């Protein structure tokens, strides 16, 4: 059980409690009886840490090597009462005051051990790992600030150092809040791609709010803030114009859902499948045009998000339009029985697309797509005859999932051609090959 998740969790909780006790002892003026209770509780925790260290040392074959890499654990075992006792000694009291940070080092060691354990590996969702990381970082910064505040105030440029630490803490708190919103609200969204987009938008909003709070905190005088903000705004408007336009285009893409991850799109002259929508860039896997049957070329394309504001965006297939219309064309002679040909082609195509019809209808329901897409699916295959000088073009239009459309065109060409060759009295092809 010693290596189990519950043991590691218990050690982490004890480490947190020991840090809180250390902070109370260091920052709060307690009555003697309450201070004695703090020292007793801290001593009991240190005894547990000492037993844990002894068991670990005993299980190691190379004990000197273990002590070399885990010496900081020995310093973490020192109880708070020992620090208070040595501080009463005038000569070394000032030097040992900084050793109060050693308990924090013990907490770091336990957290790192806990993060390497199986318990945190079982936390599959990245948002929970991010929340733990940001919370740990915020705790470390807070403890560092509370413990070393007197020393920081005595340093040169102490005001700027303290403001920098508090700014980092504000940013970490904003990231913690964004992760909490993601876990409690955004993670409830069923669609993965929508979840990613909304999660990024939430994080961006909290980061912007954090920067606004940091600026208002640093520039406490309104006149200085307004003047500085105006000057900074002029500089940023010229130097960061492309970055700002791409970021706001990213917000526009996510709010309007112009396209989403997994969509097949054409942006200007670029065709591809969207694989990532970043804050500044959109990444596509390039696909060819109609002449190459929309096949994937294998090249990765990165285009600025601001392109969508100045170019025509065409979405060939997505969760909002989970169907595309395929077309297969044959050249037949005028002597063919067009009624029988139409019946034959519709029968072949209907049998081929039947397994996909139900999945396309379910995709329409889950994506809440427009009624016109459902109408296209329910209409099934349609045959269109267009006359030419020496033959008639027979084109069959049919609904099919976008990702399987190219394969279906090849399959149906083979299936329909075999069926036509079985009925030469009904289906007649033009004489000659000049067509």
C-alpha positions in Angstrom: 0.0 0.0 0.0 3.0 2.2 0.5 3.4 2.8 -3.2 -0.3 3.2 -3.7 -2.2 6.3 -4.7 -3.9 6.7 -1.3 -0.5 6.8 0.4 0.9 9.4 -2.0 -2.3 11.5 -1.6 -2.0 11.3 2.2 1.6 12.4 2.1 0.7 15.3 -0.2 -2.1 16.4 2.2 0.3 16.2 5.2 2.8 18.3 3.2 0.2 21.0 2.5 -0.9 21.0 6.2 2.8 21.4 7.3 3.2 24.4 4.9 0.0 26.0 6.4 1.3 25.4 9.9 4.6 26.9 9.0 2.9 30.0 7.5 0.7 30.4 10.6 3.8 30.2 12.8 5.7 32.7 10.6 3.1 35.3 9.8 0.5 35.2 12.7 1.1 36.4 16.2 -0.5 33.5 18.2 -1.1 33.1 21.9 1.5 30.7 23.5 -1.0 27.8 23.9 -2.1 28.0 20.3 1.5 28.3 19.1 2.3 25.2 21.2 -0.5 23.3 19.5 0.9 24.3 16.1 4.3 23.0 17.1 2.9 19.7 18.3 0.9 19.1 15.1 4.0 20.1 13.0 6.2 17.7 15.0 3.8 14.8 14.5 3.8 15.4 10.7 7.6 15.6 10.7 7.8 12.3 12.5 5.6 10.8 9.7 8.0 12.3 7.2 11.0 10.9 9.1 9.5 7.4 9.1 8.7 7.7 5.4 12.3 8.7 4.7 13.7 5.9 6.8 11.6 3.3 5.0 12.7 4.7 1.6 16.3 4.7 2.7 16.1 1.1 4.0 14.7 -0.2 0.7 17.5 1.4 -1.4 20.6 -0.7 -2.2 22.8 2.4 -2.8 22.1 4.4 0.3 24.7 7.1 -0.4 23.3 7.7 -3.9 19.8 8.0 -2.4 21.0 10.5 0.2 22.7 12.5 -2.6 19.5 13.0 -4.5 17.1 13.2 -1.5 19.0 15.3 1.0 16.4 18.0 0.7 13.9 15.6 2.4 16.1 15.6 5.5 15.8 19.4 5.7 12.1 19.1 5.3 11.9 16.9 8.4 13.1 19.7 10.7 10.1 20.8 12.8 9.0 24.3 13.1 9.9 24.4 16.8 13.5 23.9 15.9 13.5 27.0 13.7 11.9 29.0 16.5 14.5 27.7 19.0 17.5 28.6 16.8 16.0 32.0 15.9 16.4 32.9 19.6 20.1 32.6 19.1 21.3 36.0 18.0 24.3 34.9 16.0 22.6 32.4 13.7 19.0 33.4 14.0 19.0 35.7 11.0 20.7 33.0 8.9 18.3 30.3 9.8 15.2 32.4 9.1 15.6 31.7 5.4 15.5 27.9 6.1 11.8 28.2 6.6 11.6 27.8 2.9 12.9 24.2 3.3 9.4 23.0 4.3 8.2 24.4 0.9 11.0 22.3 -0.7 9.6 19.2 1.0 6.2 20.1 -0.5 7.7 20.3 -3.9 9.4 16.9 -3.5 6.1 15.3 -2.4 4.2 16.9 -5.3 6.8 15.7 -7.8 6.6 12.2 -6.4 2.8 12.4 -6.5 2.8 13.6 -10.1 5.0 10.6 -11.0 2.7 8.2 -9.3 -0.1 6.2 -11.0 -2.8 8.4 -9.3 -2.1 11.4 -11.5 -1.6 9.2 -14.6 -5.2 8.0 -14.1 -6.3 11.7 -14.5 -7.0 11.3 -18.2 -8.4 14.7 -18.9 -5.7 17.4 -19.6 -7.9 20.0 -18.0 -7.5 18.3 -14.6 -3.8 18.0 -15.0 -3.6 21.7 -16.0 -5.7 22.6 -12.9 -3.4 20.7 -10.6 -0.3 22.3 -12.3 -1.7 25.9 -12.0 -2.9 25.4 -8.5 0.5 24.0 -7.4 2.3 26.9 -9.1 -0.1 29.4 -7.5 0.5 27.8 -4.1 4.2 28.0 -4.4 4.2 31.6 -5.5 1.8 32.5 -2.6 3.9 30.7 0.0 7.1 32.3 -1.3 5.5 35.7 -1.2 4.2 35.3 2.4 7.4 33.8 3.8 9.9 36.2 2.1 7.9 39.4 2.1 10.1 41.1 4.8 13.2 40.2 2.9 11.7 41.3 -0.4 10.8 44.7 1.0 14.4 45.3 2.0 15.8 44.6 -1.5 16.6 47.4 -4.1 13.6 48.0 -6.4 11.4 46.0 -4.0 8.2 47.5 -5.3 8.8 46.2 -8.8 9.8 42.8 -7.5 6.7 42.5 -5.4 4.5 43.8 -8.2 6.0 41.2 -10.5 5.3 38.4 -8.1 1.7 39.5 -7.6 1.2 39.8 -11.3 2.4 36.2 -11.8 -0.1 35.2 -9.0 -2.9 37.1 -10.7 -2.2 35.3 -14.0 -2.1 31.9 -12.3 -5.4 32.6 -10.6 -6.9 33.5 -14.0 -5.7 30.2 -15.4 -7.1 28.3 -12.5 -10.5 29.9 -13.0 -10.4 29.1 -16.7 -9.6 25.5 -16.0 -12.5 25.3 -13.4 -14.9 26.8 -16.0 -13.7 24.2 -18.5 -14.2 21.3 -16.1 -17.5 22.5 -14.7 -19.1 23.8 -17.9 -17.2 23.4 -21.1 -16.4 19.7 -20.6 -20.2 19.1 -20.6 -20.3 19.9 -24.4 -20.6 16.6 -26.2 -18.9 17.6 -29.4 -15.1 17.4 -29.1 -14.3 20.1 -31.6 -16.7 22.6 -30.1 -15.3 21.7 -26.7 -11.8 22.6 -27.9 -12.8 25.8 -29.5 -14.9 27.0 -26.5 -12.2 26.0 -24.1 -9.6 28.1 -25.9 -11.9 31.0 -26.1 -12.6 30.8 -22.3 -8.9 30.7 -21.5 -8.2 33.7 -23.8 -10.9 35.7 -22.1 -9.5 34.9 -18.6 -6.0 35.8 -19.7 -7.1 39.1 -21.1 -8.9 39.8 -17.9 -5.8 38.9 -15.9 -3.7 41.3 -18.0 -6.3 44.1 -17.5 -6.1 43.5 -13.7 -2.3 43.5 -13.8 -2.2 46.7 -15.7 -4.8 48.4 -13.4 -2.8 47.0 -10.4 0.6 48.3 -11.6 -0.8 51.7 -12.9 -2.8 52.7 -9.8 -3.1 56.3 -10.8 -5.7 56.7 -13.5 -3.9 59.5 -15.4 -0.7 57.6 -15.7 -2.6 54.5 -16.8 -4.6 56.3 -19.5 -1.6 58.1 -20.8 0.5 55.0 -20.8 -2.3 52.9 -22.3 -2.7 55.5 -25.1 1.1 55.4 -25.9 1.2 51.6 -25.7 -1.9 51.4 -27.9 -0.3 53.5 -30.6 2.8 51.4 -30.6 0.9 48.1 -30.6 -1.5 49.2 -33.3 1.5 49.5 -35.7 3.8 46.7 -34.5 1.2 44.1 -33.6 -1.5 44.8 -36.2 -1.2 41.4 -37.9 -1.3 39.6 -34.6 -4.3 41.5 -33.3 -6.2 41.0 -36.6 -5.5 37.2 -36.5 -6.6 36.9 -32.9 -9.9 38.7 -33.5 -10.4 36.6 -36.6 -9.9 33.6 -34.4 -12.7 34.9 -32.1 -14.9 35.5 -35.1 -14.3 32.0 -36.4 -15.3 30.4 -33.1 -18.3 32.6 -32.4 -19.7 32.4 -35.9 -18.5 28.8 -36.4 -17.3 29.7 -39.9 -15.5 26.3 -39.9 -14.4 23.9 -37.3 -11.8 21.1 -36.8 -12.6 18.3 -39.2 -14.3 20.4 -41.9 -13.4 20.2 -45.5 -13.0 23.8 -46.6 -11.8 26.1 -49.4 -10.4 29.4 -48.2 -9.5 31.6 -51.2 -7.5 29.3 -53.4 -6.5 26.8 -50.7 -8.4 23.6 -50.1 -7.9 21.3 -47.1 -9.2 19.6 -44.1 -9.0 21.7 -40.9 -6.8 20.0 -38.3 -6.3 22.9 -35.9 -7.6 26.4 -35.3 -5.0 28.3 -33.3 -5.1 31.8 -31.9 -3.3 33.2 -34.9 -3.1 30.4 -37.6 -5.4 27.7 -39.0 -3.7 24.4 -40.0 -5.0 22.4 -43.0 -4.2 19.1 -44.6 -4.2 20.0 -48.3 -6.6 18.3 -50.6 -6.7 18.6 -54.4 -9.5 20.0 -56.6 -12.1 18.3 -58.7 -9.5 17.1 -61.3 -7.8 15.1 -58.6 -11.1 14.0 -57.0 -10.4 15.9 -53.8 -7.6 13.5 -52.8 -5.3 14.3 -49.9 -1.9 15.6 -51.0 -0.3 15.1 -47.6 1.0 18.6 -47.3 0.3 20.7 -44.2 -0.8 24.3 -44.9 -0.8 27.1 -42.4 -2.8 30.2 -43.2 -3.5 33.4 -41.1 -6.9 33.5 -39.4 -7.5 37.0 -40.8 -7.7 35.4 -44.3 -11.4 34.5 -43.6 -12.2 38.2 -43.3 -11.1 39.0 -46.9 -11.6 35.7 -48.8 -14.6 33.6 -49.7 -14.8 30.5 -47.4 -16.5 27.4 -48.8 -17.3 24.5 -46.5 -17.5 21.3 -48.5 -18.4 19.0 -45.7 -18.7 19.3 -41.9 -20.8 18.3 -38.9 -23.2 21.1 -39.9 -23.4 19.6 -43.4 -22.7 15.9 -43.0 -23.6 15.1 -46.6 -22.3 15.9 -50.1 -23.8 15.1 -53.4 -21.8 12.8 -55.7 -22.1 12.5 -59.4 -21.4 9.7 -61.9 -21.9 10.3 -65.6 -22.2 7.8 -68.6 -22.5 8.5 -72.3 -25.3 6.5 -73.9 -26.7 6.2 -77.4 -30.1 7.8 -78.3 -31.4 4.3 -79.0 -31.2 3.3 -75.3 -34.3 2.7 -73.3 -34.0 5.8 -71.0 -36.8 4.7 -68.7 -35.2 1.3 -68.0 -31.8 2.9 -67.7 -33.1 5.3 -65.1 -34.7 2.5 -63.1 -31.5 0.5 -63.3 -29.2 3.3 -62.2 -31.5 4.3 -59.3 -31.7 0.7 -58.1 -27.9 0.3 -58.1 -27.2 3.5 -56.3 -30.0 3.0 -53.8 -28.6 -0.4 -52.8 -25.1 1.1 -52.5 -25.9 4.1 -50.3 -28.5 2.4 -48.1 -26.0 1.5 -45.3 -25.0 5.2 -45.0 -28.4 6.8 -45.1 -29.2 6.1 -41.5 -25.8 7.3 -40.3 -26.2 10.6 -42.3 -29.6 11.2 -40.8 -28.3 10.6 -37.3 -25.4 13.0 -38.0 -28.0 15.6 -39.1 -29.9 15.2 -35.9 -26.9 15.4 -33.6 -25.5 18.4 -35.5 -28.9 20.1 -35.7 -28.2 20.9 -39.4 -30.4 22.8 -41.8 -33.6 20.9 -43.1 -32.3 21.1 -46.7 -29.6 18.5 -45.9 -32.2 16.1 -44.5 -34.2 16.6 -47.7 -31.2 15.8 -49.8 -30.6 12.6 -47.9 -34.3 11.5 -48.0 -34.6 12.3 -51.7 -32.1 9.6 -52.6 -30.5 9.3 -56.0 -31.7 11.3 -59.0 -31.0 10.7 -62.7 -30.5 13.6 -65.1 -30.4 13.3 -68.9 -28.6 15.9 -70.9 -28.5 15.6 -74.7 -25.3 16.1 -76.8 -24.7 16.0 -80.5 -24.1 12.2 -80.8 -25.1 10.8 -77.4 -26.9 11.4 -74.2 -25.2 12.1 -70.9 -26.7 10.1 -68.0 -25.8 11.6 -64.7 -26.8 10.2 -61.4 -26.7 12.4 -58.3 -26.7 10.8 -54.8 -26.1 11.8 -51.2 -23.0 10.4 -49.4 -20.7 11.2 -46.4 -18.0 13.7 -47.5 -15.1 11.5 -46.3 -16.2 8.6 -48.4 -17.4 10.4 -51.5 -14.4 9.8 -53.8 -14.4 6.1 -53.1 -18.1 5.9 -53.8 -17.7 7.5 -57.2 -15.3 4.8 -58.2 -17.4 2.0 -56.8 -20.6 3.1 -58.4 -18.9 3.6 -61.8 -17.9 -0.1 -61.7 -21.2 -1.4 -60.3 -23.4 0.6 -62.8 -21.2 -0.3 -65.8 -21.4 -4.0 -65.0 -25.2 -3.8 -64.7 -25.5 -1.9 -68.0 -23.3 -4.5 -69.8 -25.8 -7.2 -68.7 -28.6 -5.6 -70.7 -27.2 -4.7 -74.1 -30.7 -4.6 -75.6 -31.7 -1.8 -73.1 -28.4 0.1 -72.7 -26.7 1.0 -75.9 -23.4 2.9 -76.1 -22.4 5.3 -78.8 -20.5 3.9 -81.8 -16.9 5.1 -81.9 -14.6 6.5 -79.3 -14.6 10.2 -80.3 -16.5 11.4 -77.3 
